[in-house]
Amino acid sequence: MASAAATATAAASSFIGTRLPDTPSNSGRVHARFGFGAKKGAAPKKAAPKLGRSLDRPLWYPGAKAPEWLDGSLIGDYGFDPFGLGKPAEYLQYDLDSLDQNLSKNVPGEIIGTRFESSDLKSTALQPYTEVFGLQRFRECELIHGRWAMLATLGAVAVEWLTGVAWQDAGKVELIEGSSYLGQPLPFSITTLIWIEVLVIGYIEFQRNAELDPEKRLYPGGKFFDPLGLAADPEKKATLQLAEIKHARLAMVAFFGFAVQAAVTGKGPLNNWATHLSDPLHTTILDRFL
């Protein structure tokens, strides 16, 4: 009986392929550290540079030093991560705490190992990533948000130009005058349009999360998403991907500016632009605070 218990304890002491010291079977705890800042203690060995990594690649400002987890393998990687949000989550494993009831003070367990979660995909439609703080998932979120921002920025400018209604007031017009698009009435109520959007977008997102290939999740291609075959040439594809992520980032910043303008002035982007051009020296954002 004692031999079987010792064997089970030894088997349980193996952690992610590394044999750990045998510990009593009382209790244990795991602590996660997401590394906002410098790590104390001895620095880990740096991994070998990946294929295609450029040591003299352009960074977000001259003289900047890219963090080791931004190695240039991602499209549009300029080493910008000042808060360390993309650093792989490091998990510290502690030894079992002492639980001897005869002692006046039980000693807490010490650190006996570390591990990093992988960013693999699994067949789960709602959350396919095993590590939600992984760099690959951050890239996917950045690209999708950027695509929506490009559509939103173009839509806000086009609608205000064609109808004279600012984007932040479009919902008020819809509620008062009924659903319409570019001034043309639609045969659906607002409630019906909301249900259509929820069902259509929900189905699309469900299908997208069923895809486990990281490349196809971001760039599905095919006759629906690349009808002109622009990505057929690998070199041209890389150029287009870089242009897309740059425009996506610019669009996110632009729409954030639209939101700030709407909150401060109550006007749309074209109205603010025309007002500024009419008197550039005296119509600026500083006039609101000085």
N, C-alpha and C positions, 0 to 999 in steps of 0.2 A: 504493500500500500504506500509506504514511504517512498519507494523507488518510483512508482507511477507518478506521485505528486511532484517529485524532483524533476522527472522527465517533462511533465506538463509545464512546470515553471520555466525550465530551460527553453522549451519551444516558444513560450510566450515572450521570452526575453529578446527574441530576434526582432529587430525593428527596421523595416525597409531594407532588408538585406544586410544589416549590420548587427552583429551579435552584441547585446547589451549585458551588463552584469546581472546576475541572478538577484531577484528581489523577492521579498515576502509577499504573499498574495493578500494584501489588505486593501489598499486603494491607490489611485494615482490621479494625475491631472495633467492636462496639456494646455499650454499657453501659446497664443498666436501673437506674433509681432510683425507689423506691417512696415517697419523700417522707415519712418519719416525722420531722416537725419543720419548721422554717422553711426556705425556699429562699433560697440566697444569690444575690446579684446583683440585677438589676433585676426588679421584680415584673411578671408578665404582665398584660396588659389583662384586666379582668374582663368576662365575657360579660354581655349584657343579660339582665335578669330574665326568666324564663320566664313564659308566660301562667298565671295562677292562683296565682303566687307572692305570698305575703302578707308584707310587711315587718314587720308587727307580730304575727306568728303566735306562739303559745305555744311556749316552749322548755323544755328539761328542767330548768332552774332559772332563777329571775328574774335578769335582767341578763346572761344568757349570750349569747355571740355565735356564731351558727351558722357553720360553715365554708362556703366558697363552693360546694363540691360538694353540700352538703345544702341545696337551695334550696326545700324544702317541696313539691316536686312528688310525692313518694312519700307514700302513706298512712301516717300515724303517724310522720312525720318531725319530731322535736323538736330537731334539731341536735346530737344526742349522738354524738360521735366523737372522744373525747379523744386517742386514739393515731393518728388520721389513717388508719385502715385503709381507709376508703372513698375516699381521695383517688385520682384517676385515675393510673395508673402512667405516669410520664414516662420516655421512652427518649432517651438522649443518643447522637447519632451522632458518632463521632470521624473525623478525617481519617486517611488512610493513614499508617502509620509509615514513617519513612525506613529503607530497607534497602540502603543503599550500603555494600558491603563494604570500600570504600577509606577510609571514615571511622572514626575511633577511637571515636566515640559517635554512635549513630543517634537522632535526635530523635523522640520519640513524637508521634503526631498530636494536633492540638488539636480542641476541640469545634467542629463546623461546623453542627449542626442538632439540633432536638429534635422529637419526635413523641409522640402519644398513641394507644394502641390503642383501637379501637372496641369496643363491647360487643354487636356484632351476633350473631345466631344463625345457625348453619349446620346443614345436614342431616347431623349426626353423632350417632348415638344415644347414645354413651357420654359425650361431652363436647360439647354443642352450642354453648357460648359460645366466641367467639374470644378473649375476655379473661377469664381465670378470677378476676382480682382486680377485676372490674367491679362497680359499685354495684348493678346490676340482678341479678347473680348472687348477691350478698350478701343482697339482699332475698328472693330465692327460697329460699335456704338458711335464712334466719331464719324465714320463714313455715312452711316444711315442718318444721323442727325444733320450732317452736312448736306445730304441730298434733300432732305425736307426743308432745310434753311434756304437752299437755292430756289426751290419751288416757291417758298413763302415770300422770299425777297422779290422775285420776279412778279408774283401775284399781287403783292402790295403796291408795287409801282404801277403795274399795268391797270389794275382796277381803279386806282385814283386818277390815272391819266384818262381813262375812257369814260368813267362815270362821275368823277369829281368827289366821290365818297372815300374818305380815309379808311384804311384797313381796320382801325380800331372801332370805327362806327358802322362797319358793314353789318354786324349782328343786330344793331338797333334798327336799321332799315329793314332787315329781313323779318324781324318780329312785328314791325308796324305795317309794312306794305305786303308781307307775304314773301315766300321764297322766290328768288330770282337769280339770274346769272348774267352779269354784264348788262343789267337793265331789262333783260328778257324774263318774263314770268315762267316759273317751272310748275308742272302739274303735280307737285308733291308738297306736302306740308313740311314744316321744320322737323316735326317729330318723325315723319317718315324718312326724311333725309338722314337724320341721326341714326336711325335703325339700319338703313342701307349702308352707311359708312361703317358702323360697328361690325356688321356681318361680313362685309367685303374685306375690310382691313384685317379683321380677326382671322378670316380664312387664309388670307395671304400670309400673315405672320405665322400661322400654324404650319402652313406648307413650307415656309422658309426655315423654320426651326427643325423641320424633319430632315433637312439636308445636313449631313455630317462632314462634308468636304469643306474645309475652311475657305478654299479659293472660290468654290461655287456659291458659298453663302454670301460672299461679297460681290462677286462678278459672275452671275448666272449665265449671261450671254444667251445664245440661241436666237431664234427668230423673233421672240417677244422683246428681249432686252438688248439685242444687237442686230436689228434687222438689216442694217447696211454692211455688216461684216467688218466694222472698223477695227476690231481687235484680232483679226486673222493673222496679221503680222506681229510677231512677238516684240520686236523693237518698237513698233508703233503702239502696241498695247501698253508697254511700260510708260511711254510718253503720255498717253491718254490717262492712265491711272494717276500719274503724278499731277497732271493738269487738273484732274477731278478733285483730288484731295486738297490742292491749293485753293481752288474755287470754293470748295465746301467750307474750308476754314474761314475764308474771306466772307462768305455768305452768313455764317454763324455770327461773326463780329458785326456785320452790317445789320442783321435783323435785331441784334441786341441794341444797336444804335437806334433803330426805328422805335423800339419799345421805350427807350429812355426819352427820345424826342416826344413821343406821344404822351408820356407821363408828365413831362415838364411843360410842354407847349400846348398839348391837346390837339395838335395838327398832324397831318400826314407827312411823309418824307418829301414829296414834291412841293407841297405848300411851304414847308420849312426851307427847302432849297431855293425856291423863288423869292422868299422873304430875305434870305441871306444875300442873294445876288443883287437885290434891289439896293442894299446898303451894307456891303461886306464889312466895313470897318466898325459899324455900330450894331450889327445884328449877328451876334455870335453866342455861343453857349456861356461865355463868361458874363454876358449881360444879365443872366438869370441869377448870378451869385454875387455880383459886385454892385 
